[in-house]
Amino acid sequence: MILYDERLVSREEANIDIEDRAYQFGDGVYEMIRVYHGRPFYMDEHLARLERSATEIRLSLPYPITRLKQLLLDLIQQNHLEEGNVYIQVSRGTAPRYHGFPEQARPLVIAYTQHAKRPLAELNHGIKAVTTEDIRWLRCDIKSLNLLGAVLAKQTAIEHGAKEAILVRDGIVTEGSSTNIFIIKDGTLHTHPANHLILNGITRQVVFKLADECEIPISETTFSKEALESADEVFLSSTTMEICPIVEIDGRPVGQGVPGPVTKQLQEAFVNEIKRTTLAESSS
């Protein structure tokens, strides 16, 4: 089953018009929510960000966010999703092709689930990354459908045998192609501030919460590519990759070339947060 507009239907029943603005202009926004133990993780925060992204591109959701939340919970239940992802997309709707906003189009919501296990091999052993130029637009804080810059960066990583591309703009590390980037130097976390140049990831926000609870200092300031290269530890955060160590960048090891102690401490705290939120909800 998928969510199409305000109905749960089979995928075969869904019909997207060729003049849907998501298809022709990338005119829409999206979210990805992780599900553990049959329960969505930080769902309210994801939906609040979806609503903010829609507001930033002047798109009105076709029904209240509370209604969307209930439909997504129904979708998770109908599809018996215990561990995986929920993808949600809102298009500005269908109208004859014209760059300006259509007057009559009704925004279209679609959502579907994906069964997916936690990436334990990557979480335990770390991943390789490469650096590349950040060529994206200047409103990266909006989770929009315009992802070509990220697609090209991710493909660069793949072609170099890496899992992620770390983006650099004017010598400053911004984020990954689909992740937020943290470095650790002398026990302090450093990450780019949440402005228009990065997406303020939900998992990024969880990292801040966990670091505070673990009494790990955080510096939310810009840092250079050189600082990245000399970091003691590097990790990424994202909905699907959680808190994942980066052990090699551009062919050179990070620190000792293995996941570091601060990263491991945060990973353990993250697993406890999953249990605290989703298992508690499941038993309530």
Secondary structure in CASP SS format (residue, H / E / C, confidence):
PFRMAT SS
TARGET T0000
AUTHOR 0000-0000-0000
METHOD secondary structure of the structure
MODEL  1
M C 1.00
I E 1.00
L E 1.00
Y E 1.00
D C 1.00
E C 1.00
R E 1.00
L E 1.00
V E 1.00
S C 1.00
R H 1.00
E H 1.00
E H 1.00
A C 1.00
N C 1.00
I C 1.00
D C 1.00
I C 1.00
E C 1.00
D E 1.00
R H 1.00
A H 1.00
Y H 1.00
Q H 1.00
F H 1.00
G C 1.00
D C 1.00
G E 1.00
V E 1.00
Y E 1.00
E E 1.00
M E 1.00
I E 1.00
R E 1.00
V E 1.00
Y E 1.00
H C 1.00
G C 1.00
R E 1.00
P E 1.00
F C 1.00
Y C 1.00
M H 1.00
D H 1.00
E H 1.00
H H 1.00
L H 1.00
A H 1.00
R H 1.00
L H 1.00
E H 1.00
R H 1.00
S H 1.00
A H 1.00
T H 1.00
E H 1.00
I C 1.00
R C 1.00
L C 1.00
S C 1.00
L C 1.00
P C 1.00
Y C 1.00
P C 1.00
I H 1.00
T H 1.00
R H 1.00
L H 1.00
K H 1.00
Q H 1.00
L H 1.00
L H 1.00
L H 1.00
D H 1.00
L H 1.00
I H 1.00
Q H 1.00
Q H 1.00
N C 1.00
H C 1.00
L C 1.00
E C 1.00
E C 1.00
G E 1.00
N E 1.00
V E 1.00
Y E 1.00
I E 1.00
Q E 1.00
V E 1.00
S E 1.00
R C 1.00
G C 1.00
T E 1.00
A C 1.00
P C 1.00
R C 1.00
Y C 1.00
H C 1.00
G C 1.00
F C 1.00
P C 1.00
E C 1.00
Q C 1.00
A C 1.00
R C 1.00
P C 1.00
L E 1.00
V E 1.00
I E 1.00
A E 1.00
Y E 1.00
T E 1.00
Q E 1.00
H E 1.00
A C 1.00
K C 1.00
R C 1.00
P C 1.00
L H 1.00
A H 1.00
E H 1.00
L H 1.00
N H 1.00
H H 1.00
G C 1.00
I E 1.00
K E 1.00
A E 1.00
V E 1.00
T E 1.00
T E 1.00
E E 1.00
D C 1.00
I C 1.00
R C 1.00
W C 1.00
L C 1.00
R C 1.00
C C 1.00
D C 1.00
I C 1.00
K C 1.00
S E 1.00
L C 1.00
N C 1.00
L C 1.00
L H 1.00
G H 1.00
A H 1.00
V H 1.00
L H 1.00
A H 1.00
K H 1.00
Q H 1.00
T H 1.00
A H 1.00
I H 1.00
E H 1.00
H C 1.00
G C 1.00
A C 1.00
K C 1.00
E E 1.00
A E 1.00
I E 1.00
L E 1.00
V E 1.00
R E 1.00
D C 1.00
G C 1.00
I E 1.00
V E 1.00
T E 1.00
E E 1.00
G E 1.00
S C 1.00
S C 1.00
T C 1.00
N E 1.00
I E 1.00
F E 1.00
I E 1.00
I E 1.00
K E 1.00
D C 1.00
G C 1.00
T E 1.00
L E 1.00
H E 1.00
T E 1.00
H C 1.00
P C 1.00
A C 1.00
N C 1.00
H C 1.00
L C 1.00
I C 1.00
L C 1.00
N C 1.00
G C 1.00
I H 1.00
T H 1.00
R H 1.00
Q H 1.00
V H 1.00
V H 1.00
F H 1.00
K H 1.00
L H 1.00
A H 1.00
D H 1.00
E H 1.00
C C 1.00
E C 1.00
I C 1.00
P C 1.00
I E 1.00
S E 1.00
E C 1.00
T C 1.00
T C 1.00
F C 1.00
S E 1.00
K H 1.00
E H 1.00
A H 1.00
L H 1.00
E H 1.00
S C 1.00
A C 1.00
D C 1.00
E E 1.00
V E 1.00
F E 1.00
L E 1.00
S E 1.00
S E 1.00
T C 1.00
T C 1.00
M C 1.00
E E 1.00
I E 1.00
C E 1.00
P E 1.00
I E 1.00
V E 1.00
E E 1.00
I E 1.00
D C 1.00
G C 1.00
R E 1.00
P E 1.00
V C 1.00
G C 1.00
Q C 1.00
G C 1.00
V C 1.00
P C 1.00
G C 1.00
P H 1.00
V H 1.00
T H 1.00
K H 1.00
Q H 1.00
L H 1.00
Q H 1.00
E H 1.00
A H 1.00
F H 1.00
V H 1.00
N H 1.00
E H 1.00
I H 1.00
K H 1.00
R H 1.00
T H 1.00
T H 1.00
L H 1.00
A H 1.00
E H 1.00
S H 1.00
S H 1.00
S C 1.00
END
